[in-house]
Amino acid sequence: MARRPLPRILTSGQPLARMTNSASLARSRELARTAAESASDVFHPLIIIARGLRRLGAAGRGRWIATPREHRGPTAFFVGACILVVCLVPYGPLLALITLMGAGAWAGRERTPVETGPGEAASERLRALYEALVPYLCVDGDPSPLYAPDGDWERAFPEYAFDDSGRLERLQLKYPAYFTDGEDGARARIEQVLYAKAGRGREYHFAWDELTNQLTLTALGPLPTDIAAQRFVTSPGELVLGFTDPDFVQRTLPVTGGEETRDAPPVVWRTGPRSTEPHLLALGQPGAGATTLLRSLALQALQHGDVLVIDGGGTGEYGCLAGRRGVLGVESGLAGALATLEWASHETERRLIAANRARQAGRPAPDDTRRPLWILADRPTALAHIASAEGREDPQQWLQVPLRHGRAAHVTVVVAEHFESAELLSEPVRAHTKARVVLGPATAEEVRAVLGAPPHTTPGAQVPPGRGYARLGTAPVLRLQVPATPDPLDDATGQAHREAVLALLPERTVPADGAGPAEPEDAPQPVDIRKAGDAPKTGGARKAVDIRPAGDGKAGDVRKPVDIRKVDARKAGGAAAAEPAGGPAAAEGAPQDEEDGPAGEPVGAAVRAAHGKGGEPRVVNGSADASRPEG
């Protein structure tokens, strides 16, 4: 059968070409496109509402499927009751329809897609960090290794964050269960790798969670250095060592930094009879801020107690405290330090005996035994070296009683020393100072040797003065920044810091030797303030007064504290001491007058009259060796 030919319109391409290239077809397409865009604009709200209703319907269907079968009946009854109430309320269906349309429009709105996942540069850094950890966290024979060459780093790093500059700010990583996270050496290797790959020059905190086998790395900001010495809002017996990170303490204090007042997280050291770490040891490099720490503690302690300062370095850094109310003495010589520490040891024993007898008699402890006494010893090993060269006793031996029994007697000891002289510290100092501070640049091994635990942060690139670590007893190791408390008598001290320290100093009660302006020649000469009954015998020196309280012979007598002020009669050859007028019994049983000054005053703390080379009297405030004739 012959094949029928196709129509001409299908075999010839000329009519199609004419239709395609015609202007009418182009206009038709343009009109159709315009009409579609116009219809899209007109029906855009309806499209959004329809999309929202579809999403709400899908969400409702998902909730219905997730609802347990035993709860579906009450749920359906509640929904039906709500619909019935809406239908019965005037204008209820209309309001329900408007509410439904509004909810559909809100649910169907166009949302800007949120970019998830790190960028290309961040992915490369995480990949490099993952590959660096593979040799330490991968073991042969693991059927499903979490860390493997060319492995999936997203499994190992569930959380991460970068700052605006593209540096790693926070990272949470998983490690296999067979990793020895209980060994310090294994931890140190991982921390070193993370510190190198995350970027040096910043401090990082490492939080190990052995329960879930996770490690969290957090980049720490610098601690504030603009907080100067000021009155801190603390209770009696609480002292602020410095300030730390806000995530590691649960307390803040209002402080003034610069020209603004803000809340800062402090490191609070609690002292007193109920303290578990009543004494403190601070070690550091020269110029790291140990003297600043002791000066800050002295200013805070003077609010509620008395202070004794032993300046073993002899640099005069505590000259601003001399002659102030509450400062019982500032000693820098060996003789004065020995006499002062000997008094402090006997004063501790006296307080214990007085408090014990008061409790046995059913009375409260005397007030003078409850007033805090602070012994601040800066570089005592320097005096120990001098004592060894002169064949005298080590001043540190007199710290043994205050260290062992000072907590019950309200006596607190603070010792500051350099790293290179730490081995010369006595055993009682090492054993009884449970609060520890490390200042200045220090390795992890040095920090661990002093604090008993390694720091959980990496060392910073720059360490300002007063920057270090602190640990109170068995608490975690904290970063520490000591408040700026420079010597106000130093010419290099800024005016703002000088005024801040001077504002905290108590009023001056006795002018320091040589601290005030020169007196005119016609000024009245100071006289000996000792009473006539206390005058020594002719040709003899005064004997040291017995430190035992008076009234031992009568039962029930209130034992009054004895004034143990004395004039050091030590000479170069060791002259023999004579008894005071009236004998030892008169010295022990003589009544105390109110004008004699506070009870229990240390040797060398009172005003004494001494004579210089020319024989003229002068007022001396300080140690006994300061009043010795020159030459």
C-alpha positions, 0 to 999 in steps of 0.5 A: 500500500502506498504511503500517504505524504505528510502535510506541507506545514510539517515538512517545510520549516519556513512557516515555523521560522516566520512564526518564531521570528515574528514580532507578534509572538515576541509581544505575546510572550512579553504580555504573558510574562507581564501577566504572570508577574502581575498575578504573582504580585496580586496573589502573593498574600494568598500564596503566603497564607496558603503556604503557612496553612500548609505548614500549620497543617503539617505541624498539627498532623505531626503533633497528632501522630506524636500524641499517644493513643490514650491521649487522643480522645481527650485531645479531640474532645478539648479541640471540639469544645473550643470550636463549639465555644468559638461558634457560640461567641458573637463574632467568634467565627469571624475572629477565628478566621482572622486569627487563622489567616494571621497565623498562616501569614506568619508561618508562611513568610519567607525566611532568609536561609541561615548559612550553617557550617564553617567557611572555607578558611575555617574548615581548613583550620579545623581539618589541620587541627584534626590531622594534628591530633591523629597521631595522639588519639589514633590506635592501630586495631580500632575498628571504628576510629574517631581519629584517622588520616583523612577522616571526618573531622565533623564527628570529632568536633561537634561544636566550634566557634570563631571570632570576627578575625577568624581565630578559633574562640571555642572548640569542643572535641571528642576523644576515644574512651581508651585515651589516658585522660587521667595522666597529666603527661597525656593531657599536656601533649594534647593541650600543647597541640591545641595551643599551637594550632589554635594560635599562640599569643592568647590564653586558653582554658582546657576543661576535661570531662572524663565522664563523656570523653570530651574536651572543651577549649575556650579562649580567655580574654586578658584580666583587667589591669585598671583596678587600683587599690580601693575599699572592697565590699567584704566582711571582716576576715575576708580579703581580696587577693585579686580578680579572675575570670567570671566563669570560675567564681560565683561572686562579684564585687563593685569596683571602680576601674578608670572612670566607671564602676562595674562588677568584677569577679574577685578571688576572696581569701577568708581568714580567721578561726573557721578558715581552712587556709589561714596562712598564705605563701606567695612566690614569684620572680623579682618585680612580679608583684609580690610586694604589691600583693602584701601592700594590698593585703596590709591596707585591707587588714588595717580596717579591722586589725593590726599589722606587723611588717618584716621587710627582709629585702630592706628596700623601704617598700613599706615606708608608707605604713610606718607610724600609721594607726594599727601598724605595730612595726615595720622592721627591715633589720635583723635585730628588729625582725628577731625582736618583733617576731619573738614578740609575735610568737609570745603574743600568740601564746598569750592569746591562746592562754587568755582565751582558754582561761576565759572559756573555762571560766564561762566568760567570752574571750577578751577583746584584745585576743579577738582583734586580728593580728597580721604578720607580713614577711617579705623575703624572710630568707634574706634575713636568714642568710644574714643571721647565718653569717652572724651566727644568730638564730633564723627569724623564721623559727619565730614564725612556727608558733603563729603558723601552727596556732595562729588560726585559733588566736586570730593571727595570720601569717603572709610570706612572700619570697622569690623562686630562687630562694624558695628552698630556704623557706623553713618547713613550718612555712611550707607546711602551714601555708595552705593558700598559695599564690604564684606571680609572674612568668612561670612554667607549668612545673613551677606552678604545680610545685607551688600550688599542688596542681597544674594550671588549666590555662596556657601561659600568656604572651605578656605577663603584666605585674601582679598577674599569676595564679592562686589556689586556696586549699584544694580549690581549683587553680584560678587566674589572678590579677592583683589590684594595682597598689604601688608605693606612694612614696615612689617617684615612678608612681602615677598620681591616680594610684598614689592618691588611691593608696594614700586615701586608704592609709590610716591616720599617722599617729607617730612620725616616722624617723626621718620621714617628716620635715626637719625640726627647727633648732628652737623646737622642744626636744622629745623627752622619755615617756617612761614613767618615773617608776620604770626608770632603770637603775643607775649604771644598768640597762633595762631588763626585758619585762616578763611577757606572762600576764599578771595576776597568776596568784588569784583565782578568778582574776581577769588577766590583763595584758601586759605592756611588753614594750622595751628598749633593746639593750643589745650592744656590739659586745652584748652588755648585761641587762639589769632589773627594772626598779622594784624588781621582777615582781614590781614589773610583773604586778604593776597596774597598767594605766590607760595612757600606756598605750594599747596592750600587747604592743610589739617591741620597737613599736612605741615612741622612744627617746634615743640619742644620736652621735652628738648626744641630742635626743630624737624620736625613734619609731621602729625597731630597737636596732634603729635606736642603737647609737651609731658607730 
